[in-house]
Amino acid sequence: MSKAHRGKGLRETAGHGRGTCPVCKREGVKIVYEQEVEGQKLKICKTCKATLANKKAAAAVK
């Protein structure tokens, strides 16, 4: 299984894929997951991606 968000592919990006997450405002985290947030395509961190997925799953159950 490929590990696209681990390292080799990130070396070409600015800051090796690290920066400030636009959702949680944390600095120095990998921002590599494209997600649609409020109608905009943003690159967000792993934690925010999981949070959005969990909220979506919880809303589907109700």
C-alpha positions in Angstrom: 0.0 0.0 0.0 1.4 3.4 -0.9 2.2 6.0 1.7 1.6 9.2 -0.2 1.6 11.6 2.8 4.8 10.3 4.4 7.7 12.1 2.9 9.1 11.6 -0.6 6.2 13.3 -2.4 6.2 16.1 0.1 9.9 17.1 -0.4 9.0 19.0 -3.6 6.3 21.1 -1.8 7.0 24.3 0.1 8.1 23.6 3.6 7.9 19.9 3.0 4.1 20.0 3.3 4.1 21.8 6.6 2.4 25.0 7.5 -0.6 26.4 9.4 -3.9 24.5 9.1 -6.7 26.9 8.0 -9.3 25.1 10.2 -7.6 24.6 13.6 -4.9 27.2 13.1 -2.1 24.9 14.4 1.3 25.7 13.1 4.0 23.3 11.9 1.7 20.4 11.0 1.5 18.6 7.7 -1.2 20.1 5.5 -1.7 17.5 2.8 -5.3 16.4 2.9 -7.6 18.1 0.4 -11.1 18.6 1.8 -14.1 20.7 1.0 -14.8 23.0 3.9 -17.7 25.6 3.6 -17.7 25.3 -0.1 -14.0 25.8 -0.5 -11.3 23.2 -1.4 -8.7 23.5 1.3 -5.6 21.5 2.3 -6.0 20.6 6.0 -4.2 18.6 8.7 -4.9 14.9 9.5 -6.7 15.8 12.8 -9.1 18.1 11.1 -9.7 15.6 8.3 -10.7 13.0 10.9 -12.8 15.5 12.9 -14.8 16.4 9.7 -15.3 12.7 8.8 -16.5 11.9 12.3 -19.0 14.8 12.3 -20.3 13.7 8.9 -20.7 10.1 10.1 -22.5 11.2 13.3 -24.9 13.4 11.2 -25.7 10.4 8.9 -26.7 8.3 12.0 -29.2 10.8 13.3 
